[in-house]
Every structure is written in C-alpha cells, then in structure tokens.
Amino acid sequence: MRISFVTDTWLPEINGVTTVLATMHRGLQRRGHTVQVVAPRYGHDTDDPPDIVRRPSIVMPGYAYSRLALPFDRGTGRALRAFRPDIVHVVTEGPLGAAGRRFAISAQVPLVTSFHTDFPRYAAKYLGRWAVSPVRSYLRRFHAAAAATQTPSEATRLELAELGLPRALVWGRGVDSRLFSPQRRSGARREAMGAAHRTVVLHVSRLAVEKDVDTLVASYQRAHDRLGDALCFVVAGDGPRAAAVRAALPFAIHRGFLGRPALADLYADADLFVFPSRTETCGLVVLEAMASGLPVIAANEGGVRENLRTGINGLALPGGDAAAFAAAIEELAVDGQQRHAMGQAARAFAVARDWERELDALEPLYASARAGSPTRGRVPLERMVAEGGLR
C-alpha cells in the first residue's frame, strides 16, 4: 500500500505527535508499505531521505519551538499527486494538514485523520473561553470528510463523537518498552547528579501553560518544604514557560530538551513521575515513565486516566490540586515498598501497550478505508467505528 502522511510537525521537533508518527513511518515501512511524509522544513534538513518531502515554513509566532507552513502551498498537492497514494493520512489540522485534506477530497483518495491535540482546551487557556466555539467548529468541519479519525483515548473519542464526529476511533496509545526500560538504570549517573541516596522525582513535558506547570511548581515547592534534600527534583523539557519554571524551582535539576536515548536514561534513573497536565489526549510521557518502571502521579483527566490504576501503578488526583500532588509525592517518596510495587505494575501495564500491537491494528484500518466497504478478509471499518477502537 502507498501511504502519504501530511503533518504540520515533524523531526527534528520532538513531541507526542512526531514520536507517534515516526513510529508509524518506520513500522509501516518494515511491513512492506511505501510511505511518504510531507512535513515543514526546519532549517536546511539536508539529511532527509527521499520519502520525506519538506515544505517551506516559518517559526510559529509566539512559539519558537514549532513551525508554521505557508498556507495554500501548491507544492504539497504536487508532491502527493506525484506519489499517487492509496491513502492520505492527515496527522494535524494546520496549513499542511489542510492542504493534504484538500488533495484527498479533490483526488477522491481515501482520507484518514488524527486528533492528537486538545485544541479547544488549548484555545481556552491561551485565548479565553470565546475561542472554544470557533475552534470546535473548525475541527468538526476538518475531520468530517475522513473515513476515520484516530485518537489515542476513549475519553477523547467520546468528546469527538459529541462534537459530531461519529467515525472517531481509538488508536495510538503505544510505547517502546525496549527503549524505555528500568534496565537502563545507572547508579553512576544517579551519583553524578547527586541523587545516590535520594528519591528522584521527575517531570517531563513541554513547559507551557497547557501542561499546568503552575501546579507542578507549587507541588514541587510544597514537597521540598516538607522533605527537603531527601528528594531530588528533576524537570526535563523546554518551552515558553521554561525560564519561569527554572526561576521558581532553584533547588531542582533542570535538564532542558533531551534526545530519546538520554530521556530513556533519565526515566530509568528516577524513582517516581509527576504529570499534572489536564489537556492530554493520551499523555505519551506517562506511558514512557511506566515502561521505565516508575509509578505515576497524574491528573485524573483526559486520556491519562485510562493508563492509571490508582493505588496499583500510580495515583490519580484532582487536576490543579497542588496540595494533593505534594502529598502524593511525599507518600511515595517515604514508602519505598509501595513505590517499588507500583513501579513493577506500571512496567507490566506499559509492556502490554507495545507499538507492534498498534501497528497490527493499523493495517486493517487502512485496508478498509481504501476498500470503501467491508470485503472478505478485512476488518470492516463500520465495525471498528461501532466498537470505538481497533481491538
């Protein structure tokens, strides 16, 4: 099968969308499919293989870590026509995604879309409540033409159904449990960062308003006030609020942006993971932390709650409650036996979310979308949608 992905974010930018898409790209190629990725240009991108098509872009205003492709770029349509895809999979709802959608509709190529980012909640945080309704209307129009819309959690699927998108289904909540593993743990690295005999409390995310960094900061401060140097607080990631987080947490270790292997090492060297974001469709970092053997303290909202079994592999708490987060940090920091048991359960849960299982389910989705109707030997798309997912 010939599959074109069209995305407004791609490597070298690292985020949940690019991590999932890179996994799909590699996995489908290994399975014998011919894959094209149409993505923004970041600098020169001189090392791209031929299957990566870069389109002109500029730095997104107010968000230097992302790119904004030029609207109405005709080169996207030309690249897609030359590739002759059997399926167009539009991964994001930005300018490039819109161009990919237009091509699929005009060329009558089956269209699949993804919903990774909770833009209505982002709009409320950045612009105010007035922006939610127009954003929802845009998303409804954007995804309505798709044979199926992938989203990584049942909670988000239900929200999309309420939005008027009944063909949404659950796919994409996987993790590389070989890369992210407690076997990477290193006593030498822990000693080097001054944590040989301390409990390492870790947070990883893009440091931005939508990740609820205010709750993170307040919970770290409270826990530090109570337990002091018995805990080693670590923050990894970058973003618009990075400088403010560094200033508010001078006692913490700030690692900034990390590549995947270095990030896997850091997870393995930590003892527990804190993630207060309330806007996640999945929360890929939560699965990465679990795969690394860490109990997770997280907000009981969005897609994250579908990965948490509170009291078993972590603790699910009310979103925005810094006092509750601090108390949970203290509880797991003091109770090493409970922390260890939760970490083992977290690892077992994550191993069951291996990406190969997700890819096994992806191929029949594309086959059914391409066929346009159920055929012998294929999983009917209608049945997938009715069941709400690909299992």
N, C-alpha and C positions, 0 to 999 in steps of 0.2 A: 504494500500500500504506500502511496505517496502522500505525506502529511506535511502541511505547512502550518507552523506556529507563527502567530503575529503577536508581538508583545512590546509594551512601552518601557519595559525594564529588562535588563539582561546583564550578563557578566561584562565587565568586572564588578558591577554593583552587586552586593550580596544582601539578599533579603529573603523572606519566605517564598516569594513568587519565583525568583531566579533559582533558588535551591530546588524547588519542585520541578520547574521547567527543565533545568539541566538534567535532573534525574530522568524525566520523561524522554528527553532528547537522546541521552546515552542508551537508555533501556530499550527504546524502540529500534534504534539502530542495531543493537546487539541481536534483536529478534528478527532482523532481516528487512525492516521497513526503510524506505528512503525518506529522510526528514530534512526539512528546510526551516530555518529560524529567521524571521525578519524582525530586526531589533534596532534600537537607536545606536548611533555612533557615539562612542566615548573617546575623545581624542582621536588618535590615528587607527587604533585597532588593527595593527598591521599583521598580527599573528593569527587572524581568524582563518579557519578552514573554509573551503568553497561553499559549504552548506549554510554558512552564516552570512546573511545579507544585511548590511548596515545602511541605515538611512540617516540623513542629516538631522541633528538635534542641537538644542541649546540647553544651558543649565536652567533648571526649573526655578523661576523667581521665588525667592524666599526659602528655597530648599536645595542647597548646593549639592546634595548627595544624589539627586535624581536628575534625569534628563527629560526634556520635553521635545518630542519630534515635531517637525514642521507640519502644520495642518494642510490637508488637501495635497499630500505628496503623491504625485503620479508615479514615481518610481516604485512605490510599493505594489501597485497594481501590475506594472510591467514585470516585476520580479515574480509575482505569483502566476501571471499568465505564462511566463517562460518555463516555470517549474511544472505546470499542469498538475496541481494537486488533486487527489481523490477526496481529501478532507481539508478544510480550513479550520484550524482551532485558534480562536481569538482569545488570548490569555488575559488581556487587560482592556479597560474601557477608555483609554486615552486616544490621542490622534492616530497613532499607528493601528491600534485596535479597530478604530472606526474605519480606517482605510481597508483593513482586512475584511471587515464585515461588509462594506460596500462591494468589494470584489466578489465575495462569496455569493451575495444576493444577485448581483448582475450576471455573473457567470453560471449561476444555478449549480454551484458546488455545495455539497452538504456542509453546514456550519455547526460547530460546537463552540461554546464559550465557557469561560471560567469566571467565578466570582470569588476572589481571594480577599478583597479588602472591603471592610465595612464603611463605605464612603458616607452613608447617611450619618453615622455617628462621628466620623471624622469632620464632616461639614458642621455638625452642631458644635464641636469643640473649637474649630478654627474660625467659623464664620457666624455662628449663632443659630438658634432654632429656625429662623426664617429660611435658611438654606436647605433644610431637610427635605421639604416637599419637592422643590425642583430637582434635587439630586435623585430622589426616588423615581420621579417621572422619567428622567433621562435613563436610569438603569432599566426601568421597565421596558422602554422602547428599544434600548440597545440589545437586550437579551431575548426579546420576544421572538425574533426571527430564527433563533437557534433550535436545532433538533434536540439538543440537551444542553443544560448549563451545569457544569461541575462546581461543587462547593464542598469544602472539607469537613463539614459537621452537620449533624441532623438539625441542630438549633438554627443554623443559617439557612438550611434547606426550607424549613418551615417558614422562616421570615420571607424568603423569596416566594414561596407559594402564596403567602398573604399579600405580597406585593403584586401578584398577578402573573407569576411565572411558574406554572404547574409542571414544567418539564425540567425543573431543577432536581439533581440527584447527588448523592454523597460520593465523593471520590477525592483522594489526595492526602489522606492523613497517614502518611508513612514516614519512616525514619531509617537511616542507615545504621543499623545496630552493630555493624562491623567497625565502622569508623568511630562511632560514639559508643565507648565501652569502658567499664571500670578497669579492664586490664591495662589501660594506658596510665593508670595512677602511678605517680613517681614521688617517693619520699624525698629524693634530692631536690626536685622542683619545689615541693612544699617547703622544704627547709630554706631554699633560696629566697622565697617570698616571705619568710618569717612566720610560717604557719605550721611548723613541725609538730607542735603540741597544742594547736588551737583548732577550733571549729571554723571551717571556711564557709562563709555564707555568700552565695554567688547570685548575681543578677546579670542576664544577658538580654539586650534588646537594642532597637533603635531608640535613642534617648530623645523622645519627643512627647508633646503634650498628650497625644492619643494613647501612649503607653502608661499613663498615670504615674509619671515619675515623681509627682508630689507625694503620693502615698508611699512609694519606695523610699524616698528621702526621709520622710517622717518616721517610718518604721525602723529604718536603719539607725536613725538618731536615738530613738527610744530604746532599742535593744542595746546599743552601745552604752547609753547612760546606765543601764541596768547591769550589764555583764562586762563592759569594758574590754580590755585586751584579751580576755578569754576567747573572744571571737575575732576572726579576720574577715573583714567585709571586702568584697571584690565586686567591681562593676566593669562589665565589658560591653563595648558598643560605642557608637558615635551618633551624632545627630544635633538638631537645633538647640536642645537643652543640655548638651554635654558640659559646657562651661559652667552652667548654673549648678549642675549635679556635683561637679568637682569642687566647687566653692562651698557647697552645703555639707559635703562629706569629706572633710580634710583627713579624717582618720582612715578612710577606705583606700584600697589599691584600685587605681583606675587604669584599665588595660587598653582602652580605646578599641578601634576596629581590629579584629583578628581574622586571619585566614582560617579555613576549615580545620586543618590538622592542629594548629595552635589552639583553636577553640575547643576541639575534642580533648586535648591535653588538659585545658583549664577545667572543663566539666569534670573530668576524671579526678582531678586533684582537689575538687571541692567536696563539701560534706552535705550541703543542702542548697536548694534553689528557690529563689523568691521571684514571683512574677505577678504584679498587681494589675496588669492591663485588663480593661473591661471591653475592649473593642476587637477581640480576636475571632476570626472565623475558624481558626484551628489552634494557633499557638505552637508553631513548629519547634521553637526552643524548648517548650515543655517536654515534648517527646524526646528531643536530644538529651535533655537533662535526665529524663527517666532511663533512657538507654544507657547512660553513663552511670547508672546506679544511684541517682540522687532522689530523695524524697522531695516533693514539690509543694510549696506553699503558694497558692494562687487564688485569684478572684473566682468565685463560683458563678461566672457569667460567660456567655458566648460558647464558642467551640471548646475552650479549655476545660470546661466542666465535664465534657464527655470523656476526657482522659483521666480525670481524677476519681479515685475511690477513697473518699475521705476517711482517714484512720487506717487505711491499708497501704496506699502508695503515696500519700501526701495529705495535705489539709486544704479543704476548700473553704474560703472565707468570704464574708460580705465585701463586695467591691468598695474601695475607698476608705475602709476602716483601718487606719494606720495602727491604732492601738491593738486591734485583733491580730494584725500581721506581726507586730512586735512581740506580742505574747506567744504566737506560734513559733517564731524564731527562737525565743528563749526556751520554749518547751522542748523543741527538737535538739537544740544545742546542748541542753543539760542531760537529756535522756538518750544516751548513745545507743542503748539496746533498741529502743523504739525506732530511732533514726536508721539503724542498720537494717532492721526488719522491713521498714518501709522502702528503703533503697533497693533491697532484693526484690520486693514486689513490683517496684517501679520498673526495674530491669526486665522482669518477666513480662510485664504488660507491653513494654516497648518492643521487645523481640517479636511479639505477635503482630506488630504493625510493620513488618518488613516490606520494603518497596516492591519486591518481586510479586507479592500477592496483589498489590495495587495494579501493577502492570499486567498481570494475568487478567484482571477485570477490565482494563482499558481497551484491549484489542477488540473484544466483542462489542463494546460501545461504539467504536469507530466503524466496525463492520455493519452494525445495524443502522447507524446513521447514513452510511454510504448506500446501503441497500434501499433505504427509504421505507421498507416494510419488512416484517419478520420473514425469514427464509429458513430453509432446512439447515440445521446445524449451527444456527446463530441464536444468541440470546435476544429475544425481541426487545426493542427499545421501549415499547409501550409497557412491557412487564417491568423493566428496570425502573422506569419512572414511577409506576404504580407502587413498587416496593420501596421507593425512596432512595435507592442506592444500588451498588454494584455487587453486593454479597448475595 
